[in-house]
Amino acid sequence: MIFGLDGVEIGLIIVFLLLFSAILSGFPVAFAIGGAGVLSFGVIAALDSAGLLIHQAIDTGSEAYNALVASGIPAKGISVFTHPDLPRVATESIFPDGSAQDALKRVIAGITNRINERVIAGQSIETLLAVLMFVLMGIVLERSKIANDLLTTMARVFGPLPGGLAVSIVVVGAFLAASTGIVGATVVTMGLLALPTMLRNNYSPELATGVIAASGTLGQIIPPSIVIVLLGTLAGDLYSSAQESRAQLAGCTDALTYLGEPAVLSVGTLFQAALLPGILLAGLYAAYAFGFAMLNPSKAPAVELGSANNEPVTRGEAFTWYLGVPIALIAGTMLFAQVNIVGSQSTTISSFSDVGESASLRTNVDEPCQQAMIELHGQEAWDAAVAEQQAIDSAGGAQESTRRTDDEISDLREQAVADAAPIGTGLAILAVIFGLILSIARGISPSSDPTPLMIGAGGIVLGLIVDTLFIGPLSSSSATVLAMALPWALTLYGCYHAMLRLAQNELLRVVFPPLILIVAVLGSILGGITNPTPAAALGAAGAIMLAAYRKLKDEDRSPKVIIWSTLAVVLLILVGINFDLRINTETVSAESWAAFAFANALYLYALFGLLFSCWVLYRSGVLTPAVRETAKVTSMVFTILIASQLLNLVVISFGGEHYIQQFLRSFEDPATAFIIVMIILFILGFVLDFLEIIYIVVPIVGPVIYGAHFDPKWVTIMIAVNLQTSFLTPPFGFALFYLRGVAPKEVTTGHIYRGVIPFVLIQVFGLALLWFFPGIVTIIPDLIP
C-alpha cells in the first residue's frame, strides 16, 4: 500500500491528477480527456501488476457480515463507510473479477458499446441532434447582427430609467439565451457591443462587467439551453435505472409499483422546469441593477438614447389599447370557455371503450414493499389506494377495453355533437391573436385612419357569428373555408394594415421577429406538440430565414420571397389542422386530394424560401462561417462525449465509481450527499467546462442523487444553476475569461471580479430559493401535461 491508502483511492487520485494535468497542458480538451483515460489506466495497471495497489474489501464470509445481512440490512447498504468495523480482506488486485488485462478488454468492449448507444444508433442520438440545430440557430442569429439591433433598441427603451442600460443588458441576455443557449457567444457579443456604450455613459465598470457576465450565463438555464439538452439525455437514463434499483432495494418489483408513476424524465419536461427559474434569475439581476442605480445614481445614470416610438401616445390611449382591450379579449375568451361557448368541437369517437380507472397505488405487494411505499407516500395515501382498489373489486374488478358497436359509436357521436361548443377553440385563439394585433397597432399609431383596423375587427366579429350560426361540428372542412372566406378576408385586410403600422415602431420591428421564433420553438416543446429535435430544426430554419430577411433589408432589396415563405408555413399548419391530408387510405375524397395538393404546393414554396435564404446568407458571407463554426462546436461536443465515456469506463474498471457511490450512500440523509455533490460540481466548474462535468462527473454521482427521493426535474435544474454559478465565480469562472478577452484596456480584471461578486451572491440566493421552494421548478411541468 502507498501512504496507507486503499488501492482504489490511489487509482482515483491518479485519474484526478492526470485529468487536470492533461486539461491544463493546453491540448484540446476532448483529446486531453481521452488521453488522461488511457494514461491513467496504464499507470494504474503498472502499479497493480507490481503489487503496490491493495484493496481492503469487506470480508463477505465473516460472521459479522452475515449477521448484518440476516438482520435485514440489504447487501448494497453495507460498505466500508457505513460499517467501518467489519472484518476486511486484502485483495492483490484492485480490478474486480480479474487482472488488468481482463479489465482492459472490458473497457474496450464497453467504449464500443457506448459509442454505438450514445453516438451512432442509441435512443439519445435523436435528442443530441437538437444540439447541432440549436448551435446553428444561435450562431446564425449572432452573426446576422440581430443581437446588435436588440441591444440598441432595448437601450432606447430602458435607457431613460436609472440603471436602464444595465436592465436592457439583462433583457437582451434573456433573449439571446432563449435563442442561442451558448454562453460564450452571448458574453462575447454583449461585451463587444454594450460594454463600450455603458462606459461612455459613465457607468461603473464593476456594474457594467458584472451584469454582462451574469446575463451571458443565462444561456445555461433558460430554454432551449444546450446544457439542459445534454443533461436531459443522461438524467433520463440515470433516473430510470436508479429508481429501478431503489425499488428493488425496497422490496418492490419495479419503480412503477414503488413510485406510483413511471420513472421517466424527458428533455421537454426539463425545458418546462427550467423556464421559471431562468426568468427568476433574470428578474433578480434586473432588480439588483435598478436598486444599485437608485443607491448610486452617478455610477448608473439614466441615458436618453432616443425614442423607440415615432408617434407620441397619451396615457389613456396606451392604457386602452395596450392593456384594456387585450385583457378584455383574453378574459372574455376564458369566461366563454367556462360556460362552454368556446370549447372543443371534436366528434372523434374511439372504437374501443375506455379502460376502467385503477387505484392510485398498487396494493397487491409484499410486506417489505408495502412498508416502503407507506414510508414514501404516507399512510393516508396508502389507505386511499386500498379503498380505491376495494371499490374497483366490488364493482367487478378493473374494466378492460372492449370494441364498441356501431350503434354505441353513433350514440356517442350524437352526444358529442350536442355537447359541442358553438365556437371552436382554434377559431377563438385565432380571434384573440388577430384582436391583439389590431389593438396594439391602434395603440402604436392612434392618429392614423382607424378604418382598416375597424374592418379587421368587424371581420373577427363576423367570423365568430358565422361559426356560431352556420358551422357545426359535422361541417366539412371545405364548407368551413367557404363560409369563413369573407370574414377571413376582412380580418386579413385589417391585420395587413396593422402589421404595416407595427413595422414603423422600432421596438416591435426588432423584437417581434426573434420573439415569434422563440415562441414557436419553445411553445412547440413546452406545449408537448413535438420533441426538442424537430423544434430545434424549426428554430434553425427560422433563424436562417430571419437572418436573410435582415440582410436583404440592409441591402435595400425586397424580402417578399421570405415573407411569402413564412406565410406558406403558417397556411401549411392551418391546412394540416383542418383537413385530412392522408392519401394512402382506401377511399380519398376530392376535398382531401385538393387539400393535399395545396399543402404540397405550400411546402415546396416554403422549401424554396429556405433555400433562397441560404443562398442570400451564402452570398453575403454569413452562412459559410456559421456552418463551419457549428461543425466545430458539434464535433467538440461529440468528441468530448466519446472521450468522457472512455475515462468513465476506466474509473469503473477498477471500482472507482462504486467506491464514490458507496461514500455518498453512507450518509443517512440523502440531502447531505446532494449538498456534497453540489459543492464538488461548483468547484469543478472553475476548471472544467460543462461538457466535461456532464459527461464525466454526473454519470458517476447520478445513480446516488437520482436514486434518492428528490424530484428528478429539481435535481437537474439545481445542477444547471449550480454550474451557471461556478461559471461566474472568481477567479476561474469561464464567463470572466470570455469577457476579459473582449473588454477594453481601461477595464481591469479587478473590475470584472468585483463586478460579478454581487451576481454570484444572487445566484447563491437563487439556489437557496430553489432549495427551500422546489415548487418554482415543478409548477410549470405540473400545469402542462
Secondary structure by P-SEA (a helix, b strand, c coil): ccccccaaaaaaaaaaaaaaaaaaccccaaaaaaaaaaaaaaaaaaaaaaccccccccccccaaaaaaaaacccccccccccccccbbbbbccccccccaaaaaaaaaaaaaaaaaaccccccaaaaaaaaaaaaaaaaaaaaaaaaaaaaaaaaaacccccaaaaaaaaaaaaaaaaccccaaaaaaaaaaccaaaaaaacccaaaaaaaaaaaaaccccccccaaaaaaaaaaaaaaaaaaaaaaaaaccccccccccccccccaaaaaaaaaaaaaaaaaaaaaaaaaaaaaccccccbbbccccccccccaaaaaacccaaaaaaaaaaaaaaaacccccccccccccccccccccccccccaaaaaaaaaaccaaaaaaaaaaaaaaaaacccccbbbbcaaaaaaaaaaaaaacccccaaaaaaaaaaaaaaaaaaaacccccaaaaaaaaaaaaaaaaaaaccccccccaaaaaaaaaaaaaaaaaaaaaaaaaaaacccccccaaaaaaaaaaaaaaaaccccaaaaaaaaaaaaaaaaaaaaaaaacccaaaaaaaaaaaaaaaaaaaccccccccccccaaaaaaaaaaaaaaaaaaaaaaaaaaaaaaaccaaaaaaaaaaaaaaaaaaaaaaaaaaaaaaaaaaaaaaaaaaaccccaaaaaaaaaaaaaaacccccaaaaaaccccccccccccccccaaaaaaaaaaaaaaaaccccccaaaaaaaacccccccaaaaaaaaaaaaaaaaaaaaaaaaccccccaaaaacc
